[in-house]
Amino acid sequence: MGTRCARNGEPATNTDPTAPWSLVVPLKPLVLAKSRLAEAADDVLRPHLALAFAQDTVAAALACPEVRDVAVVTDDPAAAAELAALGARIVPDTPAAGLNAALAHGAEAVRAVRPAAAVGALNADLPALRPMELARVLARASAFPRAFLTDRAGIGTTFLSAAPGVELRPAFGGRSRRRHRASGAVEILLDGVDSVRQDVDTGDDLEAALVLGVGPRTAERWQSGAHAMDG
């Protein structure tokens, strides 16, 4: 099936239209993104890396057989154009009230079109994401009304799900593992899904993602950016 692009209408997809999951990916303006990467990337490279992370995340998510569509919540016009070209639906961040408000808004936008969708919130900084590892996480999540996957550090969250008819109730940021567990979401405990847990906030995170094997956009941007900084 060919890729279709959409803005605020029917969700775009390049996957099976009968797949059960819609994913919501939040992305802040690129100039504000990834400030904690300062030791590994300069002010010029960081926004480009943030976009590359999101591109590889969205491309891998759309390649997952369980994913029907991906909605990216962002007000960054450059990122919106690039991610729409991959097949994502772009949802403007009209609440403009932070990460969790953006995710709740994205989930509402998805269900305005697909009321019976299973919805998952997925970080935009998973550049090593593997479609089949994501499929395993989604399969496990489908057994619960709400479920979440912690990050590699065991402190934050990279994925949160809500079954059809269930409110997402995101509580991302900082020690979100504790908050999601306290909210009643079931923690997904799976081996072999490192690519879904490896978000990138710091230089150490980036190094770990590179070891796992990042997507082509991140690999190209990191290689060209690192050479530029060395020069």
CORVEN-V546715 format. One line per field, one symbol per residue. phi: phi as a letter, one per 30 degrees, with the letter a starting at -180 (. if undefined). Layout:
phi = ???
//
This chain:
phi = .ddccbbibeedabbddcddccccccbdeddcdhdddedcbddddedddeddedddddddddddddcdabcccacddddeddddddjddccedddhbjedddddddddddddcbecddcbcbedcbdcecedddeddddddddbdbbbbddddiccbcbbbbdeicddhdbdjiddeddddddjddddcbdibeddcddbcbddddddddddjdddddddddddddddddd
//
